[in-house]
């Protein structure tokens, strides 16, 4: 199951596998990925506010919490991939 989660993560978040890989500028790739991230956080925040009744829900707090989870995951994945590439 963990392998499937990593596979899905790479399809969505890894610029080597998702369709943003066809954009030649890595800065633009990162910007678009970040813009999509903020858009989805806002979207799910609106769903939580209106459909789940979380009237005290804060979209900026949601984005911060998601970043606190996702950034270490991305860094860990990058370290693992670099270690895999550097093996002799």
Wavefront OBJ file of the C-alpha trace (Angstrom):
o trace
v 0.000 0.000 0.000
v 2.852 2.392 0.803
v 4.282 1.857 -2.676
v 0.919 2.818 -4.180
v 0.811 6.003 -2.067
v 4.327 6.939 -3.260
v 3.309 6.229 -6.868
v 0.232 8.449 -6.608
v 2.288 11.158 -4.881
v 4.822 11.143 -7.707
v 2.140 11.321 -10.410
v 0.661 14.429 -8.805
v 3.589 16.176 -7.094
v 6.798 15.058 -8.812
v 7.633 17.239 -11.782
v 9.419 14.345 -13.467
v 6.142 12.420 -13.778
v 3.253 14.905 -13.992
v 2.325 16.878 -17.133
v 4.148 19.997 -15.923
v 7.378 18.234 -16.938
v 6.753 19.451 -20.480
v 7.299 23.070 -19.398
v 11.029 23.698 -19.909
v 11.479 26.360 -17.185
v 11.820 24.756 -13.710
v 10.896 28.024 -11.967
v 7.625 28.171 -13.882
v 6.996 24.502 -13.088
v 7.435 25.170 -9.366
v 5.257 28.284 -9.519
v 2.411 26.428 -11.229
v 2.642 23.531 -8.780
v 2.500 25.974 -5.863
v -0.444 27.824 -7.436
v -2.315 24.529 -7.835
v -1.528 23.671 -4.216
v -2.955 26.967 -2.939
v -6.007 26.592 -5.182
v -6.798 23.114 -3.833
v -6.283 24.224 -0.212
v -8.732 27.056 -0.792
v -11.188 24.752 -2.534
v -11.206 22.240 0.303
v -11.396 25.084 2.806
v -14.548 26.387 1.129
v -16.031 22.903 1.165
v -15.239 22.599 4.874
v -16.760 25.992 5.622
v -20.024 25.583 3.735
v -20.792 21.890 3.451
v -19.313 20.523 6.657
v -20.377 23.432 8.841
v -16.891 24.394 10.018
v -17.705 28.081 10.366
v -14.523 28.798 12.337
v -12.380 27.255 9.592
v -9.463 29.381 8.390
v -8.112 28.882 4.869
v -4.689 30.457 5.679
v -4.346 28.134 8.686
v -5.299 25.204 6.455
v -2.605 26.153 3.947
v -0.046 26.448 6.755
v -0.987 23.058 8.218
v -0.802 21.429 4.804
v 2.612 23.000 4.216
v 3.801 21.721 7.588
v 2.925 18.209 6.426
v 3.868 18.390 2.746
v 7.194 20.273 2.869
v 8.958 17.719 5.121
v 7.525 14.939 2.944
v 8.928 16.579 -0.192
v 12.325 17.146 1.440
v 12.434 13.534 2.613
v 11.532 12.283 -0.841
v 14.220 14.486 -2.408
v 16.863 13.222 0.019
v 15.890 9.610 -0.674
v 15.988 10.154 -4.447
v 19.386 11.866 -4.210
v 20.743 9.022 -2.108
v 19.410 6.560 -4.662
v 21.137 8.450 -7.486
v 24.447 8.728 -5.591
v 24.784 5.053 -4.694
v 27.823 3.358 -6.112
l 1 2 3 4 5 6 7 8 9 10 11 12 13 14 15 16 17 18 19 20 21 22 23 24 25 26 27 28 29 30 31 32 33 34 35 36 37 38 39 40 41 42 43 44 45 46 47 48 49 50 51 52 53 54 55 56 57 58 59 60 61 62 63 64 65 66 67 68 69 70 71 72 73 74 75 76 77 78 79 80 81 82 83 84 85 86 87 88
